[in-house]
Amino acid sequence: MKDADFPPILPTYARAPLAFARGEGVWLIERDGRRFLDMTSGIGVNALGHAHPALVAALTEQAGKLWHTSNLFNIPAQEALATALVDHTFADTVFFTNSGTEALELAVKMTRRHWHTAGDPARQTILAFDGAFHGRSMAAISAAGSAKLTAGFGPLLPGFRQLPFGDHETLEAAMDETIAAVIVEPIQGEGGIRALPDACLKGLRAACDRTGALLIFDEVQCGMGRTGRLFAHEWAGVTPDIMMVAKGIGGGFPLGATLATARAARAMTAGTHGTTYGGNPLACAVGAKVMEIVADPGFLAEVARKGAALRQKLEGLAAAHPQVIAEVRGEGLMAGLKCAVPNTDLVAAARDQHLLAVPAADNVVRLLPPLTITGDELAEAVTRLDRACTTLP
Ligand SMILES: *Cc1c(COP(=O)(O)O)cnc(C)c1O
């Protein structure tokens, strides 16, 4: 018997009562015509806003030529995007995926295979941090470890241990020759826009260098220009051995990537990993265009400038509404408002003002606007947030 009351979409999301028909830059247009200022960017995905003409052109041009061939063949757009990523980062090599979660899966497999091939297969433990988010697969929830992600899904994958976020002494004590790798988001997204101070990132690099452990950065949310540098770790002047990228890199088309140094990647020989869709011609045509626009130093400088302006405005907002906003966090156009009311109340009040924002853990509201947002649109966003705050106790 079919259960007619059970929703046709698995109810794992508490969705807002909105459905959008179109997007234009930073605006989302509801089916009924209402225009919403989109400070979510599809959770940091639509880095260049909605319906960016250059991305529409890249996608439609490729769509008229070739959609998919599989990785049995060379894919010129994939090679172009990989070369651009290698040219602009620490990495020697790139593997393309469809999501951040799959990028995490490869980061874990690459780590294990590295130590296996190095003749030290017992070196398996990957250290992660409280409040982390690396995706929803078994490896990803086992890495992050929080009960919110793992409850009811055991047995978890062995080989992960979580440490307190930003506590260098605990890390130093934990770092020995059994640690295969350390994985960290330079700025936690889902965890509540919590930035790891530059000194901690430097300390992490030094600790990994001391023991030989691989350092993995998860830049799925904080990367691709979001902070005003191409990748957030550039602010600290340290580089990882492996890095996960997704969200913004596809501009809305599903695309992720695992970047690595030759040292970390060398054990991943032919046949050790694969994907049907990852890096397909459609995704890479869009990704290459996103990369061309975002990696431009002038574009990144603008993101940093707009981020600083947003920060100043949000500090003013917090000062005007201390009963609603307790603290402003973030870097560039990755902003967090630590709330003094339930964060979902502020998200709902903002939605009433036709502004869309994303809740995060630690009672934070995230603002992740398209990187193309204008100064006027940022000012409009803060005006709407100000009105939303006024409606809250
Ligand atoms: C979103 C996210 C992921 C997972 O990416 P998906 O594309 O949803 O699989 C992993 N890490 C971080 C930091 C993220 O923000």
The ligand as a Gaussian input file, in Angstrom:
#p B3LYP/6-31G(d) Opt

LIG

0 1
 C       28.844000      22.496000       1.637000
 C       30.105000      22.021000       2.233000
 C       30.578000      20.720000       2.003000
 C       29.775000      19.687000       1.244000
 O       29.571000      20.071000      -0.085000
 P       28.391000      19.399000      -0.938000
 O       28.577000      19.974000      -2.302000
 O       27.105000      19.777000      -0.277000
 O       28.605000      17.932000      -0.910000
 C       31.797000      20.353000       2.531000
 N       32.529000      21.236000       3.235000
 C       32.114000      22.485000       3.481000
 C       32.983000      23.417000       4.245000
 C       30.884000      22.921000       2.998000
 O       30.462000      24.154000       3.264000

